[in-house]
Amino acid sequence: GTVTFYTHPMSRGRIAHWMLEEVGAKYDVKILNFEKREHKDKKYLAINPMGKLPAIIHRGVTITETPAIIAYLADAFPKANLAPSVDSPERGAYYRWLFFGHGCFEPATIDKMLARPPAEKTMSLGWGTYDDTVNTLEKAISSNPFILGERFTAADLYVSSLIQAAMFLAKTLEPRPAFQQYLARCTDRPANQRAIRQCDELLKQLA
């Protein structure tokens, strides 16, 4: 069935938008205007009480949280071949880096963006330190073209999107060659280029 997609073109919805294009899903875009605070309207809060974007509804189920949406779509549209099968050993590594992106890399870089003072008890943080997080990710993407080797997966889509945001928007990630090369390999994909063009059109609608 059709995916109902709640988004704003200048939000993490861009990541989900790329994924929808990658899997070839039919989807209906619902743009929420930040200036009008439509994301905090009662109607949307009934879908996502956090009032955050993106969110999707598919087959009667609501999914929020960007990596959950990415992982769900990969499994819901298996013909796109963006996730290892459940019985594949690679499923473990796929989960590892998908969750690393959300649980370690994004909070570490957001921490840096907000210039928060270093935590005294880094053991309490899932990511420990910013440097450990960045160096770990650099190592993971340096040995092969993609996180699982030669094959692009939804984990790459998510992680490369986070790298792009940290490097160019938040300016919290040093543009090391490994990050630049990996980013180019991932974001040059036709599905991403289609999503970018569509996001540009959505922005014009909001202007």
Backbone as a ProteinNet text record, in pm:
[ID]
protein_1_A
[PRIMARY]
GTVTFYTHPMSRGRIAHWMLEEVGAKYDVKILNFEKREHKDKKYLAINPMGKLPAIIHRGVTITETPAIIAYLADAFPKANLAPSVDSPERGAYYRWLFFGHGCFEPATIDKMLARPPAEKTMSLGWGTYDDTVNTLEKAISSNPFILGERFTAADLYVSSLIQAAMFLAKTLEPRPAFQQYLARCTDRPANQRAIRQCDELLKQLA
[TERTIARY]
80.4	0	84.9	18.5	86.2	133.7	252.6	308.9	267.4	209.8	182.7	305	361.6	492.6	480.6	501.6	497.9	639.9	659.6	796.9	802.1	921.4	956	1088.2	1103.5	1224.9	1355.5	1347.8	1469	1471	1442.5	1442.5	1506.6	1508.1	1557.4	1467.2	1354.5	1267.7	1337.3	1443.2	1519.8	1578.9	1616.5	1675.6	1569.4	1452.1	1342.8	1297.1	1301.7	1262.4	1353.5	1482.7	1579.1	1546.7	1517.2	1488.6	1362.8	1260.9	1138.1	1166.5	1255.3	1293.8	1376	1463.4	1548	1465.4	1362.2	1284.1	1175.1	1152.4	1050.1	908.8	889.9	756.9	667	538.8	440.9	414.8	426.6	408	338.3	266.3	189.2	253.8	306.9	380.1	285.5	301.5	228.3	332.1	336.8	434.1	377.7	458.9	419.1	503.6	436.6	503.1	553.4	686.2	744.3	701.4	698.7	664.2	522.3	435.3	296.9	281.7	394.2	399.9	300.3	286.1	195.6	245.2	375.6	431.1	393.8	342.6	298.4	145.9	78.4	-67.3	-123.4	-241	-301.6	-317.8	-349.8	-371.7	-245	-131.6	-5.8	43	20.4	63.2	-8.5	-124	-193.6	-117.7	-38.6	43.6	178	244.5	371.5	367.1	344	335.1	460.9	572.7	696.5	691.2	602.2	596.1	721.4	783.2	906.9	881.5	966.9	960.3	1089	1078.4	962.7	880.1	768.6	686.6	622.9	597.2	525	412.8	310.9	205.5	197.8	207.7	204.3	131.7	34.6	-44.4	-105.5	-145.1	-212.9	-121.7	9.3	105	181.7	197	274.2	417.2	513.6	654.8	718	782.4	858.7	1004.1	1091.5	1235.4	1300.5	1383.5	1437.2	1501	1591	1649.7	1546.8	1442.4	1336.9	1261.5	1236.9	1169.9	1255.7	1385.4	1478.7	1478.9	1494	1499.4	1366.8	1257.4	1125.2	1107.1	1139.2	1120.1	1208.2	1328.3	1417.1	1354.1	1288.6	1225.2	1089.1	1018.3	884.7	892	1005.9	1025	1153.2	1151.2	1272.8	1331.8	1249.6	1301.8	1411.6	1414.7	1518.7	1654.8	1653.6	1777.2	1866	1806.1	1881.1	1912	1879.7	1912.3	1945.1	2041.7	2069.2	1946.7	1928.8	1816.1	1830.8	1719.8	1719.6	1812.2	1825.7	1910.4	2055	2090.2	2227	2313.5	2438.8	2529.8	2552.7	2540.8	2562.1	2455.6	2344.4	2237.7	2290.1	2382.3	2438.7	2516.6	2603.3	2682	2591.6	2490.3	2393.2	2326.1	2277.6	2217	2318.6	2438	2541.7	2561.4	2580.5	2614	2492.1	2376.6	2253.1	2229.8	2248	2229	2344.6	2464	2578.7	2553.1	2498	2468.3	2374.2	2268.4	2166.9	2209.2	2271.8	2300.9	2433	2526.1	2659.3	2695	2693.5	2742.9	2657.1	2525.4	2441.7	2448	2430.5	2438.9	2576.5	2683.2	2817.6	2837.1	2787.9	2805.3	2708.9	2589.4	2496.6	2555	2616	2684.1	2786	2862.6	2965.9	2903	2797.1	2730.2	2677.9	2626.2	2570.8	2678.1	2803.1	2917.7	2895.6	2841.5	2822	2957.1	2973.3	3101	3121.3	3246.4	3272.5	3215.3	3156.6	3098.7	3209.7	3187.8	3287	3285.4	3168.3	3154.5	3119.3	3220.8	3194.3	3141	3163.9	3111.1	2959.4	2898.6	2752.8	2694.8	2778.8	2733.7	2749.9	2647.1	2654.4	2767.8	2804.9	2910.8	3046.2	3049.6	3177.1	3231	3311.2	3366.3	3346	3347.5	3335.3	3448.4	3570.9	3686	3678	3641.8	3629.2	3522.4	3412.4	3301.5	3343.2	3403.7	3443.8	3551.8	3648.5	3756.3	3704.7	3610.2	3551.1	3476	3399.4	3325.4	3419.6	3523	3618.5	3680.7	3714.6	3772.7	3672.5	3546.4	3442.9	3418.1	3433.8	3402	3526.8	3642.5	3767.2	3815.4	3773.9	3829.9	3757	3631.2	3551.8	3470.9	3417.7	3336.3	3216.8	3155.7	3038.8	3054.8	2966.9	2980	2984.4	2905.4	2904.6	2994.1	3074.7	3164.8	3139	3102.9	3080.2	2935.9	2850.5	2706.6	2653.8	2583.4	2516.5	2390.1	2372.6	2252.9	2189	2076.5	2007.9	2094.9	2186.7	2278.3	2367.2	2411.4	2492.7	2411.1	2287.4	2201.3	2189	2165.7	2147.4	2277.9	2383.6	2511.2	2566.8	2557.7	2610.8	2530.1	2400.6	2317.4	2360.3	2393.8	2440.4	2575.9	2663.2	2794.4	2777.7	2690.7	2667.3	2617.2	2521.2	2466.8	2572.8	2654.2	2756.8	2868.3	2902.1	3014.4	2976.5	2855.6	2819.4	2719	2626.2	2525.4	2569.7	2600.7	2638.4	2785.7	2867.1	3011.4	3077.2	3034.1	3088.6	3177.4	3201.8	3283	3389.4	3513.3	3625.2	3611.6	3626.1	3609.6	3729.1	3749.1	3858.7	3834	3939.9	3923.9	3832.4	3843.1	3759.6	3611.5	3576.8	3437.1	3391	3473.9	3437.3	3415.9	3505.3	3496.3	3375.3	3352.8	3237	3107.1	3103.2	2985.2	2953.1	3054.7	3034.6	2978.7	3033.2	2985.7	2837.9	2796.5	2658.3	2561	2594.8	2497.8	2484.7	2575.3	2565.3	2457.4	2393.8	2294.8	2174.7	2119.7	2006.1	1886.7	1857.6	1743.2	1762.5	1884.8	1911	1898.1	1945.4	1934.8	1787.4	1704.5	1560.7	1499.9	1537.8	1484.5	1525.9	1648.8	1697	1614.5	1590.4	1509.7	1368.2	1311.9	1176.3	1173	1277.1	1283.5	1293.3	1367.7	1377.6	1241	1162.2	1028.6	935.9	951	869.1	901.7	1028.8	1068.6	1003.1	992.6	928.9	781.1	718.1	577.5	559.1	662.1	654	690.9	756.3	804.1	688.2
-119.7	0	126.4	238.6	368	407.6	464.7	514.7	661.2	695.2	835.7	890.7	996.8	1047.1	1190.5	1209.4	1342.6	1396.6	1515.6	1564.6	1716	1766.6	1903.6	1889.5	1959.1	1938.6	1982.8	2053.7	2090.9	2023.8	1896.2	1818.1	1682.7	1597.2	1460.9	1384.7	1445.7	1385.6	1365.5	1442.7	1425.5	1284.7	1230.6	1096	992.5	1005.7	913.2	927.9	1051.1	1077.4	999.6	1005.6	929.9	780.4	730.8	588.2	547.8	631.4	601.2	589.6	675.6	668.4	542.9	507.3	388	260.9	249.7	124.9	124.1	240.1	246.7	242.5	291.7	289.5	397.2	368.7	472.3	548	679.6	754.2	887.2	927.8	1051.2	1147.7	1258.6	1353.7	1450.2	1461.1	1558.1	1654.7	1776.5	1874.4	1946.8	1954.2	2029.8	2156.9	2269.2	2398.9	2433.6	2444.7	2476.3	2614.9	2710.8	2847.9	2857.3	2774.1	2770.2	2670.3	2607.7	2509.7	2395	2355.1	2243.9	2112.5	2105.1	1982.9	1971.9	2080.8	2078.6	2087.4	2078.4	2082	1951.5	1961.1	1842.9	1727.4	1761.4	1657.6	1575.8	1645.7	1572	1506.5	1571.1	1512.5	1381.3	1361.7	1233.1	1122.8	1163	1067.8	1048.9	1159.9	1155.3	1255.1	1208.3	1298	1381.4	1340.6	1417.7	1544.5	1546.9	1662.9	1677.9	1564.8	1564.7	1498.8	1532.2	1475.4	1400.3	1297.4	1250.5	1147.6	1112.8	1000.3	940.5	811.3	747.8	662.8	642.7	546	450.6	322.1	221.8	98.8	53.3	-64.5	-48.7	76.3	102	119.6	115.8	128.3	259.9	330.6	454.6	424.3	476	460.5	598.2	626.3	749.4	709.4	807	789.4	745.5	831.1	812.6	675.8	627.3	495.7	383	396.6	295.5	296.4	415.2	427.4	364.1	392.3	338.3	185.1	132	-13.6	-78.4	-15.1	-68.5	-75.4	32.9	36.6	-66.2	-86.5	-186.4	-325.3	-355.2	-486.6	-494.4	-381.7	-380.6	-389.3	-347.8	-350.6	-428.1	-559.7	-641	-646.6	-619.8	-625.1	-522.9	-417.4	-314.2	-365.4	-474.2	-538.5	-442.2	-371.7	-273.4	-320.1	-445.7	-501.2	-649.4	-698.6	-842	-917.7	-1037.7	-1117.6	-1145	-1172.9	-1193.4	-1306.9	-1408.1	-1522.2	-1507.2	-1389.5	-1366.4	-1316.1	-1365.6	-1312.7	-1162.1	-1112.1	-969.3	-882.1	-944.8	-869.3	-805.5	-873.4	-820.7	-692.5	-693.5	-574.3	-462.1	-498.2	-400.7	-329.5	-405.5	-346.2	-262.4	-316.7	-248.5	-104.5	-86.2	46.8	137	76.8	155.1	215.9	133.3	180.6	269.2	244	330.2	472.2	480.5	612.2	689.6	621.7	688.5	705.7	602.8	603.9	665.3	673.5	726.7	848.9	831.1	938.7	1065	1049.8	1170.7	1243.8	1176.5	1252	1312.8	1243.5	1298.6	1426.8	1428.2	1546.7	1658.7	1623.6	1725	1789.5	1706.6	1755.6	1864	1833.5	1926.7	2052.7	2035.8	2149.3	2247.2	2193.7	2276.3	2324.2	2285.7	2326.7	2294.6	2176.4	2135	2105.1	2135.5	2103.8	1953.2	1907.2	1762.5	1699.1	1584.4	1514.6	1462.9	1476.2	1425.8	1273.7	1216.6	1071.7	1019.6	1003.7	960.5	817.3	740.2	603.2	603	710.9	719.1	747.3	790	823.6	704.1	677.1	564.1	577.2	701.2	722.8	750.7	763.1	786.6	925.2	935.1	1064.7	1090	1215.3	1255.1	1193.3	1204.3	1154.7	1004.6	929.3	783.7	750.9	823.6	799.5	826.6	942.1	980.6	886.6	853.1	765.1	623.9	578.6	445.7	441.7	545.6	548.8	560	640.3	654.2	518.3	442.3	309.8	217.1	226.7	137.9	161	283.8	314.6	320.4	291.8	305.9	178.7	63.4	-61.9	-115.5	-74	-120.9	-3.8	-19.2	88.6	124.7	21.3	44.4	-29.3	-2.5	-56.6	-209.5	-273.3	-420.1	-477.5	-393.4	-442.6	-375.5	-455.6	-403.1	-357	-388.7	-367.9	-248.5	-158.5	-45.8	-94.9	-54.9	-93.4	30.4	8	115.5	174.6	94.7	146.7	255.5	234.9	336.5	461.9	443.3	557.8	644.5	580.6	654.7	718.5	639.4	689.6	801	784.1	887.7	1017.1	1005.4	1123.9	1198.8	1124	1186.3	1252.8	1186.9	1244.5	1375.2	1373.9	1494.1	1609.5	1581.3	1685.3	1739.7	1650.3	1692.7	1772.7	1733.2	1796.2	1930.7	1939.6	2058.9	2150.9	2094.9	2178.4	2222.2	2124.3	2156.1	2195.6	2159.2	2188.4	2126	2006.9	1940.1	1821.2	1802.5	1689.5	1736.8	1706.2	1740.7	1665.6	1734.9	1668.2	1580.2	1476	1383.1	1313.9	1279.4	1214.1	1091.7	1010.9	889.4	924.8	1028.4	1070.4	1129.2	1208.6	1270.9	1166.1	1067.4	964.3	874.5	837.2	752.9	827.3	953.6	1034.5	1044.6	1064.6	1074.4	944.4	830.9	701	680.7	723.5	700.5	799.6	926.6	1029.6	1051.3	994.8	1008.3	918.9	839.4	744.1	816.9	764.7	829.4	855.8	762.7	780.7	903.5	925.4	1043.4	1171.3	1167.8	1286.2	1320.1	1216.8	1239.6	1301.6	1249.1	1300.6	1445.6	1479.8	1617.8	1712.2	1671.8	1756	1774.8	1666.9	1675.7	1764.3	1756.5	1841.4	1988.8	2015.6	2153.4	2204.5	2117.6	2156	2180.7	2097.8	2113.3	2246.7	2283	2410.2	2528.7	2516.8	2623.6	2637.7	2524.4	2526.8	2598.3	2589.8	2652.8	2800.6	2842.4	2982.2	3080.9
0	0	0	-13.1	-16.5	123.2	127.9	253.3	268.8	382.7	412.6	483.6	427.7	470.2	520.4	649.9	711.6	719.4	664.7	654.9	642.7	648.8	610.4	536.3	422.3	340.5	405.9	518.6	590.4	728.1	727.7	851.5	822.9	923	902.2	805.2	772.1	671.4	538.6	512.2	387.8	379.1	493.8	496.8	460.7	522.6	492.5	348.1	297.2	158.2	62.7	87.2	6.4	12.6	133.3	148.8	73.5	76.7	2.7	-146.7	-196.4	-337.6	-364.9	-274.2	-292.9	-303	-219	-218.1	-324	-387	-490.8	-437.4	-316.6	-255.6	-316.6	-319.6	-351.3	-221.7	-225.5	-101.4	-126	-23.3	-25.5	72.8	22.8	106.7	177	307.9	388.4	446.3	392	438.9	561	666.6	784.6	789.1	801.8	799.7	940	953.2	1083.7	1132.2	1040.9	1080	1135.2	1083.4	1133.6	1249	1286	1395.4	1375.2	1250	1220.1	1280.3	1306.3	1366.8	1515.3	1572.9	1712.5	1723.9	1610.3	1608.3	1665.3	1726.4	1789.2	1691.1	1567.6	1467.1	1442.7	1434.6	1413.3	1541.9	1655.8	1783.1	1811.5	1749	1762.5	1689	1589.4	1514.2	1582.7	1614.6	1685.9	1801.1	1922.2	2037.5	2061	2002.4	2014.5	1930.3	1832.6	1744.5	1660.7	1626.7	1548	1412.8	1317.6	1183	1152.2	1067.1	991.1	1068.3	1006.6	1051.7	927.9	931.9	822	878.9	797	828.9	710.9	739.3	634.1	685.7	611.6	648.7	788.2	819	945.2	1064.7	1041.9	1152	1139	1250.5	1252.7	1296.1	1220.2	1256.2	1263.7	1375.8	1393.1	1418.1	1435.5	1456.6	1324.9	1273.5	1138.5	1114.5	1201.9	1172.7	1175.6	1257.5	1260.3	1127.5	1073.7	944.1	834.6	838.9	739.1	744.6	864.6	880.9	842.3	879.3	845.8	694.5	625.6	480.2	408.8	460.9	400.4	406.2	516.9	532.2	462.1	459.4	397.8	245.6	189.2	44.4	11.5	33.6	21	-120	-222.4	-359.3	-383.3	-302.9	-316.4	-267.5	-192	-146.2	-67	27.3	106.4	248	277.9	409.4	393.8	470.7	468.2	519.3	474.2	521.2	671	736.3	881.4	923.1	838.7	875.2	829.3	776.2	731.8	846.9	857.6	960.6	946.1	822.2	798.7	865.7	903.6	969.5	1098.2	1165.2	1289	1265.9	1164.6	1133.5	1084.1	1008.9	958.7	1075.5	1172.7	1291.3	1369.4	1380.9	1459.5	1413.1	1282	1232.9	1217.7	1196.2	1195.8	1334.6	1437.7	1574.6	1619.7	1570.7	1603.2	1552.5	1431.9	1375.8	1465.8	1511.3	1592.4	1737.4	1793.5	1936.8	1975.3	1880	1911.2	1826.6	1694.9	1609.1	1615.8	1601.7	1602.8	1737	1851.7	1977	2002.8	1960.2	1980.2	1900.6	1777	1693.8	1734.7	1782.4	1832.9	1959.2	2042.2	2161.9	2124.5	2021.5	1976.9	1916.6	1841	1779	1884.7	1993.9	2100.3	2198.4	2170.3	2253.2	2400.7	2425.6	2564.4	2628	2755.2	2820.9	2826.1	2816.6	2819.4	2945.7	2929.7	3044.9	3135.4	3266.1	3361.4	3365.8	3345.4	3350.8	3211.5	3127.6	2989.9	2985.2	3091	3092.4	3090.8	3133.2	3135.9	2997.8	2905	2770.5	2678.6	2599.5	2506.7	2406.8	2375.2	2278	2343.7	2474.6	2543	2514.8	2408.6	2370.5	2221.7	2185.3	2044.5	1961.6	2009.8	1933	1909.3	2011.7	1995	1891.4	1895.5	1802.7	1658.9	1635.1	1499.4	1445.4	1527.4	1482.5	1453.3	1534.1	1512.2	1379.4	1351.5	1226.1	1106.6	1119.6	1009.5	974.8	1075.7	1053.1	984.2	1024	969.5	821.6	775.6	635.3	546.5	604.4	528.6	461.1	511.7	460.1	337.1	318	203.6	147.5	26.5	-29.5	58.8	121.3	204.9	337.3	429.8	565.3	567	480.7	478.2	369.2	307.5	203.3	70.7	-29.7	-163.8	-185.7	-90.9	-109.6	-30.1	-97.7	-33.6	35.8	161.4	236.4	300.1	364.4	434.6	545.3	599.8	702.1	642.1	518.7	450.9	423.9	383.8	356.2	481.5	594.3	718.8	766.2	771.2	822	732.8	601.6	512.4	526	550.8	571.7	697.6	802.8	926.1	906.2	831	802.3	725.5	626.3	545.6	631.9	719.6	806.5	901.8	955.7	1051.3	983.2	861.5	791.8	731	675	598.5	668.1	744.8	809.8	949.1	1032.3	1169.9	1183.9	1083.9	1087.2	1210.7	1244.6	1363.2	1327.1	1199.5	1156.7	1059.1	1092.1	1004.6	872.1	759.7	629.1	592.5	668	640.4	506.3	435.3	304.1	307.5	411.3	419.2	422.7	496.7	504	371.4	308.7	180.9	72.2	65.9	-38	-16.4	108.3	140.6	110.3	147.9	124.8	-23.7	-105.1	-250.1	-306.6	-259.9	-309.7	-278.5	-159.6	-116.5	-179	-173	-210.3	-360.6	-438.8	-584.5	-644	-562.3	-611.7	-672.1	-781	-848.3	-756	-665.4	-575.3	-487.4	-442.8	-359.6	-441	-562.6	-647.9	-675.1	-692.6	-710.9	-585.8	-470.2	-344.4	-322.5	-357	-342.4	-428.8	-552.6	-642.6	-588.7	-534.2	-479.5	-355	-272.7	-152.7	-193.8	-299.1	-350.3	-393.6	-458.3	-500.9	-381.6	-278.7	-158.1	-88.5	-90.1	-30.4	-101.7	-232.3	-311.1	-271.5	-242.5	-200.5	-67	16.5	149.6	146.1	37.7	29.9	22.4
[MASK]
+++++++++++++++++++++++++++++++++++++++++++++++++++++++++++++++++++++++++++++++++++++++++++++++++++++++++++++++++++++++++++++++++++++++++++++++++++++++++++++++++++++++++++++++++++++++++++++++++++++++++++++++

